[in-house]
Amino acid sequence: MAPQPTHPAVHAPGDYELAEGARWVDGRPVFVDIPTGRLFELPPDSPHTPRELLRLDVPLGAVAPLADRPGHWIAAAGTGIALLTPHGLVRWLARPEDGSPFPVRMNDGVCDPAGRFWAGSMSEGGAVPGAGSLYRTDPDGSVHRVLGGLTVANGPAFNADATVLYLADSALGTVHRLTLDPDGEPTGNEEFTRLATGSPDGMTVDTEGCLWVAVWDGAAVHRYHPDGALLDTLRLPTPRPTSVCLRPEGGLLLVTTARHGLSGDAGPAGSILAVPVDAAAPPAAAFRLH
């Protein structure tokens, strides 16, 4: 199904520095503002007015829900992976970037359909080539470094059976496709696409297996066939989209945006945009903590 040729609208106005990590959880969208450490929801009773759920004293890259624990989250935050209560209390599972020779923080993250949490890291500002890594958190709470040598690890996204992982290295303009074994170990890694303009940021996979990619500094969202062919480009009124989220019942694409580094007329930078589309995606997978 192709997106309808309609124009994006401001769904929730705001001036977020770096809104990211849009996910559909328990019947409503959630997203973070990374530098301020805040998690927001767009509640069903007020879908155009973000409500703050919690706030941390470290950058908050992304969250995923905990299975059977409403209001509890696993988070890519600060220098590691943490569990959060509804009040924001933190229990660190690991802080693998604590020992880095320069400031490194966690970035985007998501759960795969098997209940494992995957998150990437990057140097502050993405200034250090090869400083980023990809981590996997297993249901027993152990955290494993899966890949290194990345610069800005971004937008992990999975196919329906968790055998394919899409991973962006935003600084290089590339999206990679990794094949995974049942334990979540990579068995192959190939370049899926390389952008000529802008950088790939947050991503999601729809029910047809197509990949949607927010294009930072490209003012667009791309949709790719699983074979890598570019199917559609949705133009946006602000240059820095950061993540994408499809409504499970279809019909709506939400796009988080950033005002970070922008000046002058940047349109609705820092707002949440909505685009009518003929596509859907499953709700966010939950972390299955044993």
C-alpha positions, 0 to 999 in steps of 0.5 A: 500500500502506498502513502496517500499524497496528502500534506502533513499537519501539526498533530501536537505543537511544541518546541522540543529540542530533540523529540525522538523515539515515537512508539505506539504503546497501550493505545497511545503514542509515546515519545522522548525529548532526549536532552531534557530526559523527559518521556511524554504520551499523547493520551487518548483523551487529549491526543494533541496535548503531550503529557509528561510521564516522567523525567530523568536527570540524564539524557533519555534516548528511547524507551520500550514497555515492560511486558505485564507491568503497565507504566514500567519501562526499559530505557536507553538513558545516560551511559547505559540501560535502565529500568524505570518505574512510573515515577521515573526511579532508575535501576541500572542494568548496565552502564557500558559507556561509563568507561569511554575516553570521551563523553558517549551517551545512549541514543535510539532503542527498541524491543524486537518481537522476541522481547529483547531490547536493542539500543545504540550509542554515540559520542556527544554531538556525534563528533567522534567517528567509530565511537558508537556501539549497538547493545542488546539486552536479553530477558535475563537483564544481561547487556551485550555489545553486538556491534562496535565502530559505529558513529551515530547508531540510530533507529533499530527496527525489526521485521515481524519474526525478529530475523532482520534488524535494520540499523542506521549509522546516521553520520555515514548516511547508511542503513544496514540490514543484519540477519539474526539467529534465534539468539539475536546474534548477527549472522550477516550484515549488508548495506541496505541503502545509502542516502544521497541527501540527509541522514537516516534517523528513526525507523519502523517496519510496517505490516507489509515488511516495508521500512519507513525512515525519518531523514534528518536534514532531508525534510522527508520520510522515506519508505523502502521495499524489503529489497531496498527499492525506494517506494515513496518520499513524504515531504515535510515542512521542517528539516529535521524529522527524527522518528516515525510511528504508524498507528496499529489500526492504520491510516496515520503516520506520526513524525517527531521533529527537532529544533536542535541546531536550527535557526530562522524559519524552520517551520514547525521544528520541535512539533509532532507531525501527522500524515495520513497514510495507507499503512499500519504497523504493530504496536511497540514490542515489550521487553520480557524481563524474566 
